């Protein structure tokens, strides 16, 4: 959702003493904009660059969650910065703000719930409880924006949003929108909450990327800029992405919800690993080499898999891991390499079929599986694999890729059905019904996701 925002100009703005926001969000970057600036999750504002009469919810600089509201004179009337940091880029967070300024207790007038648990620890240097019966702006006739600093095209969210609900003049707690699973103990989504939305209330991003209001009010939003991509990744089924917290080195960027990696300088090898890994099971992914870049020192892009505990950010996939490179060689634990006879270049899609249970891996170029040196691989039958028992004996296995060049780009599909922001051209078959891929998923394999880990 980077560089993308949703917007609506309401026919009449709302200033109210009661309101509720409920939405699910999956963040991609810890410091969103240049200089570590915050990103907007909601904003109602009447003019560009004005602090007068506006309210916003933001993921703040340093990964705090902030709620701030100004009156018509530009004075802060409500302000809450969490001391807790929201830094998990693999999980979905459920955020619920419940506002009722008619309550007698000042500390109860703005309540924040994260994954069903009320947050009570806020930065005291940035803490302002609204006065009793204090009105706050919740919609605007000019800018009511999601994922934008209203009127200014910056501070976008790089991440995913789902089940975005606002109730105008009505207050609800988090247990209206979710509940604790009796088996797993995890907070889970209520896909059809019973609420009164009020005149300017809305329910968007339900079951996909639709900005059509599902509340019955017809308060539809529009995409103000960028591309709003439909992702299979959702609160009920979290798909793997590249893990930015595992890569602390410079000159590598994560984009498109951490499914795209790109290098910006010739500084040596840069390897990425998936957020999810497994001790057993069979998993499939696809990576499109969007750009090789300018190669340095004879090293090239690789795609493959790595044990989590052996992951190194400053090496190539094939050293303490296994990787298939553009030259057609497959390297395992930095060995001399197996010449598969199949090279690839920018524009090609590399499939990786990872059989953790049987310590095997297979690679395909544009849907055709390559040789392991003795015969063509077939992940469905188990024939002619690359043996990775030396890796599976170490730790849980995750997918991995690497780049060693300036302006190299991998666009990877873990099951969302996209390469970057472009959808697959013609989805292949997938017997597991878990994930959407360009090519047929081998029988017995599935996407690396929370659902896939439990199949």
Beta strands, then each sheet from edge to edge (+ up, - down):
strand 1: 5-8
strand 2: 14-16
strand 3: 18-27
strand 4: 39-45
strand 5: 55-59
strand 6: 65-70
strand 7: 76-82
strand 8: 93-100
strand 9: 110-114
strand 10: 117-119
strand 11: 122-128
strand 12: 136-139
strand 13: 143-146
strand 14: 159-168
strand 15: 178-180
strand 16: 187-189
strand 17: 202-204
strand 18: 222-225
strand 19: 252-255
strand 20: 260-263
strand 21: 270-273
strand 22: 282-291
strand 23: 294-295
strand 24: 302-307
strand 25: 321-325
strand 26: 329-332
strand 27: 338-339
strand 28: 349-355
strand 29: 360-365
strand 30: 368-369
strand 31: 386-387
strand 32: 397-403
strand 33: 405-406
strand 34: 409-413
strand 35: 418-419
strand 36: 422-423
strand 37: 446-447
sheet 1: 11+ 7- 6+ 5- 4+ 13- 1+ 18-
sheet 2: 2+ 12-
sheet 3: 10+ 9- 8+ 3- 14+ 17-
sheet 4: 15+ 16-
sheet 5: 19+ 20- 34+ 22- 28+ 29- 30+
sheet 6: 19+ 20- 34+ 22- 37-
sheet 7: 19+ 20- 34+ 22- 28+ 29- 31+
sheet 8: 21+ 32- 24+ 25- 26+ 27-
sheet 9: 23+ 33-
sheet 10: 35+ 36-
end
